[in-house]
Amino acid sequence: MKTKDRYLFRRADSANFEYRRNVPTDVRDAFGKSRIRQSLKTSEKQVARELRDTLNRQFESQWLRIRRRKMSRPLGQGTLTTEESSIVEAGRLERADGLRDTVVLDTIQEQLDEAAFAYLRANGLPDTPEEIEDARSYVEARTPEGRQLAKELQLWRGELTYPMLGEQLFAVRNLSASTESEYRRGLALAEAALPPVNRVSRQDVQVWVNSLAASGEFAAATLRKMLTGVRSSIRQAGFHSEPFSNISVSSPKTEIVRQPWTEEELELLLNTCDKDWLAAAILVATFTGPRAGALVDMSYDSASDVIRFPKQKLERSERVIPCPDGLRETVRFWVSSPRTKSSLSNEFTKLKRRSGFVGTSYDQVKVFHSLRHLALSKLIQLGVDSVAARIISGHRQPDEILQRYYTHHTAEDLRRSINLIRFPRLDRFLR
């Protein structure tokens, strides 16, 4: 229904307009009824609008007086202490919040009712209570406007939590397992600490983020990801996410700096390794530097003798590099029996422990991803052009740098560069 015709209805068996409006729930007892239905005794739309406006002013004035009586302090209380005054003021603010919620809920209910009546009129159906209820159910379930209003109704009733909003996001977004895990963690923490979505302010969010940062449990990058998860979930549901925007994020927790493995350490790992597929994964990662997610989904094009790594989160497209000459058979073996990212990570952790690499430095600083750092470090040590080194290892480059590089270099240049990577201690482990 158009806003200018709000509260105006016309019965199927009459040409005259009616004024229909729900009475706000917080004043129904004092007002004496829950719904107003009054004939305007005119079939002229403009006249009906003027009468409607007069009735609106009349009823809203009555409701305002009722609310003021509820909000006012009873006489005869005498002089209040400072503490008593603060308690009274807090109560007034709480009642004001409740009043705001009630007004919003009533407005949403009225909008749903109007949409239901519009559906009845459009389909020539009578406005009996049963038909109205069926029409409202249809509007809430089958129309975009109705679905959004139903969600807003849930929100203002306190039935829509942060994790529930997250589930709506996860249903339509294809997120990586790690990203979804961080999002869920942020949503759970938000639910435990923040006011509901319809009440939260930017100050609330900033205080919350500051408290998480002060705990020392979260790095700044983790906090940003959790904040993004909450903001994206709210936005996906169609609600305003401004309180979660432009939040300052910092953390005293020290960011972990990965360190590359040494050739001697890798030799010990491979000597200890009793799984051929894991040894192959370590060797491919050492010589080509992929992320674990790209490694488990890589493919080998024997016709072109190139390795294809699928696009990762920080890359613009898939990465295609020449297959190192000494690694060819190992690559073929790996792609013939790949493993999942989780099994790769778990087995590599077990291998580290069996090889004697235990303690904080090895648990956090030297991990499977450190093999990627080793490949890039080796290329830089060998004097390979920095852009070529970053292309081989898949580090993101501005488009203009890539264009300039490929203008002056060929695939054979990349092949020569990648074949420079040698680890004599590891040669005996290659197939």
N, C-alpha and C positions, 0 to 999 in steps of 0.2 A: 504494500500500500504506500502511496505517496505520502510524504510527511505532512503536506498541507491538508490532507484528508484524514489525518489521524483521529481516531475515536468516532469517525462517522461511518455508519453502516445503513444499509437499506434492506429491509426484509423482502423476500421473494414475492410475497403477496401484497406488498404495499409500495406506493411510489414515494412515501414520506421517509425522511432520514431519521435515524435514531442515534443518540449519543450513548456509547458504551465505553466504560472504563473500569479497570480493576482498582479497588481501593488499596492503597499501600498497606502491607501487613502490619506495620507498626502502629497504625491508627485505626485499624478495623474495629477493635473492641470499643473504643471511645466513639467512633463514628456510627457504629451500629449496623454496618453491612459490609460485605466483601466485594460487591460489584454494583456499579451504577448502570442502569439501563433506562433511558428516558427518551420518549418520542419528542422530536423537535417540531412535529406538525407542519412540515414544509417539504416540498419536493424540489425547491430551488437550492442548488448546491452552494451558491455564494451566501445566501441567507443562513443556510445550515452551518456554514463555517463561522459566521459571525456569532450565532447562538452557541456553537461549540466553544468558541474562545471565551465567551461570557461565563459559561459553566465551568470551564477550566479555571478561570481566575477565582470564581466563587469557591469551588471545592478545594483548590490548592491553598487558599487563604484559611479555610477551616482547618485543613490538615496541619498547616504551619502553626496555628494557635494551639492545636492539640500537642504537637511536638514540643513547643516552647514550655507548655505546662509540665510535660514530662521531664524536660531538661532543667527546669528551675529548681532552686534549693528551697525546701520547706521553710516557712517562717518560724521564729521562736527558737532557733538553734543557738542564739547568743554569739559571742565572739569566739572564733575558732583559733586554735593555735596554728603555728606555721605548719606543723606536721599534719594537723587535721585538714588545713586548707589544701595542702598538696595532695592529700588522699582524695578530697572532694574533687579537685581539679582533674586528677587522674581518672576518676570515675566519669566525669563529664566528657573527657576526651574519649574514653572507651565507649561511652554511649553515643558520642558523635560518630565514631568509626562504625559502630553498629548501625546507626541511622543511615550513614552513607551506603553501607552494604545493602540495607533494606531498600533504599531508593533505587539503587542500581538493579537489584534483583527484580523489583517491581517493573522497572522499565524494560528489562529483557523479557519478562513474562508477557508484558503488554505487546511487545514487538512480535513475539511468537504467536500470541492470540490474533493479532492483526493479520499476520501471514496466513494463519489457519482460516480466518474468515474470508480473506481474499481468495483462497483456494476453493472454499465452499461456493462463493459467488461465481467464480469462473467456471465451475462445473455444475451450476444450477442445483446445488444440494441444500437441504434445509439446515438451519443452524440449531439443531437439537443438541443437547449435551453430548450424546453419543457420537454424533457426526463431528462435532467440534473436537472431541478428543481424538477421533480417528484422523481428522485433518491435521491436527497438530503433530501427531506421531508421524504422519507422512512428510510434513514439512521438515521436521527435525532429522528425518532419516534420508530424505531424497532430494532436498534442495540445498545448494551451497549456502544460501543465507541462513536457512534453518539449522544446518549442521554447525555453522560458526556460532550462532546464537546459543545452541545447546551446549557447546563447549564453554562459552562464556558463563552460562548458567552454572555449569559444573564448577568452574573456577571460583565464582563468587559464593558458591555454597561451601567451598572448601573441600570439594570432592576431587579436584584435579591437582595432583602433587607434581613435584619436579621430576621424580622418576617416571611417572606416567607420561609426562610430556616427552621425556626421552624415548620411551617406547614408540611413540608416534614418529619420532625422527628416525629411529633405527629401522622402522618398517619401510621407509622410502629411500634411505641413504645406504649405499654400499660402503661401509666403513671397514677399515682393517681391524683385526681382532684387538690389537694393542690400542688403537684409537678409541674403539667402542668401550674397552675396559676403562680407559681414563675418563671418558665421558660419563660412564655409569658411576664412577667413583665421585666425580664432581657433583653429579645430580644428587647422590645420596648425602654428601656432605652439605649441600645447599638445603636439602629438605630438613636436615637435622638442626641447622643453624639460622636459616633465613626466614623472614616472614613469607607468607604466601605470595605468589607471583603478582596478584592484584594489589598488594600492599607494599611490596619491597621498594626501597629507594636506592639511589646510587650510593648514598652514604652507608646504608646497610651493607651493600655489596663490598664497598671499599674496606669497611671494618672487618668483614668476614675474610676477605683476601689477606688483609694485614695479619689477622690472627693465625691463618694457615701458614703464612710466610714466617711468622715469629716462632712457630712450633719447631722449625728446623727440619721438618719431615719432607718438605717438598722443594724441589728446585724450581726456579722461576719458570722454566719451560713447561714443567708439569702443571704449575698453577695456571699458566696461560691456556694450556690445552683444556683443562677442566672448565675454565671460565668460558672458553669457546663452546664447549659442549652444552653448558647450561643456556648460553645465549642462543645457540642454534636451535635447541629444542623449543625454546619459547617462541622464536621467530617462525619455526616450522608450523607451530600450532596456530599461528595467526595473531599472536599477542605482541604487545610492545616490549621490545627487549632493551630499550634505552638505558635502564638502570645498570645493565651489565656491559655497557659500552664505555670506552675511555677510562677504564679502571687501571690505576697504576699498580704494576706487579713487580715486586722485587723479593729476593729471598736471601737469607744469610747462608743457606746451604751451598756448599762449594760444588760447582759443576764438575762432573767427572771428565777428566781428559784422558782419552784412550791412548795407550802406548803400543807401538807395533811390536810384534814378536821378533826375536832374534833368530837367525838361521840355526844356531845351536839349540835353542828351545824347540824349534819346529822339528829338528832331527830327533830330539828326545820324544816329542809327542808322537811322531810317526813310528818310531821304534816300539813304543808302547801300544799303539793302536792295533786292535785285533779285528777291526771291521773294515773290509776293503772299501765299502761305499763311503765311510767316514774319511778314510785316508784320501780317497779321490776328491771329496768335497774340499778338504783342507788344501790340497794341491791346486785345484782349480781356483779357489779363492786367493791363494797366495800369488799366483801368476797373473790373474786377471782383475782382482780387486772388486768383485760384485758385493752388494749387500746380500744378506742371507735370504731375504725374500726373493730377490732376483735370481740367486743361485739355484734355488729349488725349482724354479719355473723356467730355467734357461733351455735353449734348444741349440742344436748344431746343424748348420747348413753345409753338408759335405760338398755340394756342387760349387759353392762359392768359398768354402773353407772359412766360414765366419761363425762366430758365436753370437747368438741373439739373447739379450737380457731384456725382460719385459720392463715397461715403464714403472718407475718407483715414485714415491710421493714427492720427491724434490726434483724430478726430471721431467722434461717436456715431452719426451717420446722414448720409445724403446732404444736400447743401446746396442749397436752392432759393431763388433771389433774383430779383427783377424784372429784366427786361432793360432796361438804360439806353436811353432814347429814341434818342440819337444813335448807338448802337452796333448797332442791330437788324440792319441789312444786313450789317455786318461779321461778326456772330455767325452769321448764316445762311450766309455764305460759308465761315467756318471749319468749321462742323459738316458741311458738304458735302464737305470734303476734308481731314480731319484727318491728322496725322502721328503717329509714335510718339514716346515721350518721349525716346529716345536721339537720334533724328534732330533733334528740336527743340533739344535741348541742344547737339548738335554744330554745327548750322547757326548757332545764336545765338553760339557761341564764335567761329566764323569771321567772323561779321558784326562782332563787337566788334573783332577784329583789323583787318579792312578799314577800319573807321571810325576807327582810331587809338587805340582804348582797349586799351592793352597795359600790362604791368607788374603788380607784385604787387597793387596796390590794386584794379585792375580784374579780375584773374584770380580773386581770392578774395573780395573784399569786394563787388564789384558783378557779380552774375550774373543769370541769368533769374529766380531766386527773388526778387531785389531789386525786381522789378516788383510783387510782392505787398506788400512793405513800402511802396512808393510809394502804392498804393491806400489802405492803412490810414492812412498819414500824412496823406494828402489829406483823408480823412474827418474826422480829428481836428482838422486845421487849420481846416476849415469849421465846426467847432463841433457836428458831429453827435453825438448821444448816444453815449457810449462803448460801451454794450451793443449798440446798433444797428450801430455801426461794426464791432464784432467779429463780429456775426452775418453781416453782409454779406461780410466777409473770411474767415469760416469759422474764426475762433479759438474754441477750446473754451471753453464756459461751463458753470458748474454748473447743474444742472437747475432749481434754485429761482430763479436769476436769469432763465433763459429763460422760465419760467412767469410770473414777475412782469412781464417785458417784454411778452410777447404778450397779457397781460391788459389792458394800457393802450395798445397800439399795434396797428395794422393793417398789412396788406400794402402799402396805399397809403402809409403812413408810410415804409416801407422804400423804396418806389419814389421818393418825393420825396427821400429822403436820398441814394440812389445817383445820382439825376439831378443832384445838386449837383456831382458830380465833373466838372470841366471842365479841359481843357488846350488853351487857344486855339491854341498852336503846332502841335497835332496834329490839329486839326479837318480840315485839308485831306487827311489820310490816311484819314479815315473814308469808308466807302462810302455 
